[in-house]
């Protein structure tokens, strides 16, 4: 492939530069925070954005902070042919880290560890280095590439919605926020809010409070309930009688209150089978206790029946389905809050291309309403770009040139930044079979894969812009 030797030579001595650049961003806690002037998603994402723009300037690229929503870095002043769309915000650091702490990046055995190393600070820096490589090679480009560094991918895509409401789409868009080879199909999403209200309760024994999950797209690793009128021995006996697949439980008396904590394992909401849902485990445990028949008990038992521990396909809710292109529907029950006067919750459905509102939303809503809940939320359709698209063929050729592997297309349950962008696809950085611990403890990325990603992106830029 033309210019491949020059790109290989350029990246041969860039490992240290790449690792240090990614580490600068990983050291910043860029979780969502309270909005401030010029910082719509809080000081953490804003600090990461400024650091990314500082890095771009150091590398001789022109960067701009667009009202705190997105950072835009341009390769040149020509007409834009390609958007590379990544993000700087991160999910909560979580617990269970063993190699390092979330914001203390370290390289061990060729892997760079730290929250955001894979999702999505590392890949974003690889794309920025690809732009620097093309610039430093000095080839006469006819088109521009714009790197878009967002700050709200994990909590609603408000950044890209703002950007594309004020700026045009590019002819081509890729997101370095998934896996290689090419992700051309992203399942649909259904993430509604449901709730129930009731009068203050006095009967015993009962659940007086429940708290589980903080993000709709993350399998919760912790869930906690407070009970009145139940002894620790009853909870411990009920837990021992259940098979909760990897969940653990502890009890602590605090005056008349019994605090029950279940722990599990984080996972991305699109791959619930990779985690241990502490929330569904705790609901199963509570449902096994001799609680009084009152609204809170009925809510707990209804939710356990609709979202049983270990049901990752929506069988109990009545929405299980699959198709050949996109695979099976997945479901993760991710958020629940209960008090003495009601409860609210959310769950995360990733639906296949063949799914419809009639087979997902209508069925799920009816099941919840029959159990006494009200439901609010719309279903987001899947995103699909046909494999025959010329842009996808270009991406495939560039991937094949640097890996020797077929540039095939994949379907995923995760929704990337390009989910609502016409013709956009997710492309890299993780190589097939690599486990990055996305959204979990010990998140990591293979440094060699980041370098290869940079080479591939540089080749894509040349293919579209020369």
Buried (B, 14 or more C-beta within 10 A) or exposed (E): EEBBEBBEEBBEEBBEBBBEBBBBBBBBBBBBBEEEEEBBBBBBBBBBBBBBBEBBEEBEBEBEBBEBBBBBBBBBEEEBBBBBBBBBBBBBBBEEBEBBEBBBBBBEEEBBBBBBBBBBBBBBBBBBBBBBBBBEBEBEBEBBBBBBBBBBBBBEBBBBEBBBEEBEBBBBBBBBBBBBBBBBBBBBBBBBBBBBEBEEBEBBBBBBBBBBBBBBBBBBBBBBBBBBBBEBEBBBEBBEEBEBEBBEBBBEEEEEBBBBBBBBBBBBBBBBEBBBBBBBBBBBBBBBBEBBEBBBBBBBBBBBBBBBBBBBBBEBBBBBBBBEBBBBBBBBBBBBBBBBEBBBBBBBBBBBBBBEBEBBBEBBBEBBEEBBBEBEBEBBBBBBBEBEBEBBEBBBBBBBBBBEEEBBBBBBBBBBBBBBBEBBBBBBBBBEEBEBBBBBBBBBBBBEBBBBBBBBBBBBBBBBBE
